[in-house]
């Protein structure tokens, strides 16, 4: 997923001013009468679901509109980048959306600038408490003790692998531990002419600019480390992370299981061309593999010393400061509909995201094999830096350390420098 950079300096102060008063929101077709009669409420909903997921969301919105006569939602499809570029300025001009979906890592930034309304009342309702929502997905909606969004997507990174190359190497089962993973990657690495540059790599492991910046956090989690502790302090230079980075730098430099200098795009290219047997990625890689006629499988990221763990990619939806009280209530009515069991199952099957409800089993989504596979490993998912407003800066510091370590730098020194940079960002 493309990282969205926010033009905060342009409109932050204006949005903060908006948060002090109720916005005008979208026009409502009738006002509440003196007898307390309900009024019809209209909402505008921006989102960046542009592929098959967008079509199924459009249908869900249409079904919701037809299911009752008090709320009408008009959904507007934009790119995620366009939402990032225009949301704050449109809210300051009172021409923005009442509802908006955006990458979950951006939610804390907007919440800290007053662009979103609190949704604690929604989570306190009996209906929401009974919806069995994925607790890890919900945790990414919390900023400074309050909820500012709801999850519309939450999926762990996974490993996509080339079944044909696995069979040729005599590997019949996907590895479950790091040592097994590296051993299999070595078997899958082929340097036929002995020139030191393999024609086929066992693994495409990007060392910077990875998918959602979540590849290396996934490995750190699996090794018993992390990025930021519960108190909001950097733990990037922990002993566990040093061991993890050393382990994988050695596997790349000494065993040549992956080339160095890969970013996420180059990693995708290696796998899709059949020159890498495995890649860590998101569910969209299944479509890429199918387009390139690769017989693929999807498996959980193998576990290190702390067991299997994977950073999750998430999408959040929030109610903007532009919405008035009636519109906020209408938005929460839609959220409740979205999380109902039948609709949540329909959304999962059509979008390719695992179910957001933990009471929807893999068997209920088995007609979509990708969703079924991801549902089976959803328990390993961990949100990436939930509630951290300066997450982009923290992840950039990690990026620099991993890139240099895989080309010969000292992991301990690099992580120490990254932690110092992250600590400064976290204190701002």
DAUR-V957197 format. One line per field, one symbol per residue. phi: phi as a letter, one per 30 degrees, with the letter a starting at -180 (. if undefined). burial: b if it has 24 or more other ideal C-beta (glycine too) atoms within 12 Angstrom, else e. A space follows every 50 residues. Layout:
phi=???
burial=???
This chain:
phi=.ddcccddddbedddeddddbdddiddcdacddddiddcdccbcbcacdc cedddddeddddddeddabcbbcccbdbdedddddcddddddchbcddba caedddedddddcidccdbedddddddddddhdeddddddccbhibdbab dcaabddbccbcdddddddiccbddcbedddddddddddbbdcidicedb cdbccdcahdehhcddedddedcjcacbddcicdbdcdedddddddeddd dddcchdbdcidcddddeddddcicbdbadacdddddddddchcdcbbbd deccdcjdabdccbbcbbcdddddddddddddddedddcdeddddddddd cjddedcdccdeddbddcdddeddddcddddbdchdicdcdddddddded ddddddcjddeddddddddddddddddd
burial=bbbbebbbeebbebbeebbeeebebbebeeeeeeeeeebebbbbbbbbbe eebbebbbebbeebbeeeebbbbbbbbbebeebbbbbbbbbbebbbbbbb bbbbbbbbbbbbbbbbbbbeebbeeeebeebebbbbbbbbbbbeeebbbb bbbbbbbbbbbbbebbeebebeebbeebeebbebbbbbbbeeeeeeebeb bbbbbbbbbbbbbbbbbbbbbbbebbbbeeebebbbbbebbbbbbbbbbe bbbebbbbbbebbbebbbebbbebbbbbbbbbbbbbebbeeeebebbbbb bbbbebebbbbbbbbbbbbbbbbbebbbbbbbbbbbbbbbbebbbbbbbb bbbbbbbbebebeebeebebbbbbbbbbebbbbbbbbbbbbbbbbbbbbb bbbbbbeebebeebbbbbbebbbebbee
